Amino acid sequence: MPHYYQPEIECAPREQIRAWQDERLVKTVHRVYENVPYYRHLMEEKGVTPDDIRGVDDLHKLPFLTKDDLREAYPYGLVAAPMSDCVRIQSTSGTTGKRVVAFYTQHDLDLWEDCCARAIVAAGGTKDDVVQVSYGYGLFTGGPGLNGGSHKVGSLTLPMSSGNTDRQIQFMCDLGATILCCTPSYAAYLGESIHERGLRDQIKLKAGIFGAEAWTEEMRQDIQNKLGIKAYDIYGLTEISGPGVSFECSEQTGMHINEDHFIAEIINPVTGEVLPDGEKGELVFTSITKEAFPLLRYRTRDICVLSREKCSCGRTHVKMSKPMGRSDDMLIIKGVNVFPSQIETVLLNKGYTANYQIIVSRVNNSDVLEVQVEITPEMFSDAMAQIAQKEKELVEALKAMLGIYAKVQLVAPKTIARSEGKAVRVIDKRNLY
């Protein structure tokens, strides 16, 4: 049995999971109300007191928290523990406003690493594995989370961080890495680079744990084929803790949420109404074991579905689907809702690589959607007429998927900048006009 597999928690009966959640939610609500004036004000505005919350059935009575709240309360306004007990912060990139800063006690870090250890074990990791962590370190949660989880499993850990692809591949070969942890776009780039160098037979990877950005099932198959591995999804947010909030098992049919630490809800993103399992909506999380930074009913903006169907792996914690898009990065083009994942699905189904970019602009007060796609070296040698025909076929496929016209431009190999972190897929120029 792998070191750090926790069947008494991960395979606990539903009644036990619910009992943990009821007890921990009540304690957390009381502590937040007493120690966080910002949240106490939100509760009082809604006419809710801690005594109104007796378990998960009362969760809907609490107000939502959003990223705007986190920015307004920046930096210390949502901290629920004495600063003397806080030992670390992690932070988001802050590309669309103030950074979100999350605080951790030592206990919080231990629990976070527990969650990441579960993800590694679910991907087949043991103390005999070599885990190459190629997520960024520093303020970004990816590197520190998987690094700590790997240590708890007892694996040999390669804290590579992102970038320096030549060194990544050298260590992967020389030290026999068996599990790769990075963003899916960087995994695709590593696969491409390994193929170009003719080193596929020198790598020993068996699995990859990829997260921090959206990726489709088509991209999963592309990565698995390039690296000869099984590719597992992992999910998390800095605001909630980081990677390890949920993770895939061998079924690869959704990510088990660590329900002993987090309560998940699906809501209608417009009305806030709680939706039943199986319906698509916005994912909301409540932290029930965090000491320093416990968020109640935090709106993630990720669109997905929850499922409690029995899983062959034996884990009983609810599954969330791979996020189908975000309510705040959905593009509205000519009045039509467009998710980047829809475009990626079309491209990969047509045999193109995951190297593409979506550019939205405005011409004569009308939205223009353009998709630039790299072609393979083999395609690049085709005659111009053949390339034009391929562009026409993609235009038709995208229109069938999206319902609107998209201009397609097939570009030469290596034209689109590679990402060693989160890939920049969308450039929306409309706010520049």
Summary of the structure (lengths in Angstrom):
residues: 433
radius of gyration: 22.3
end to end distance: 59.5
largest distance: 72.6
contacts: 1435
relative contact order: 0.11
helix: 36%
strand: 24%
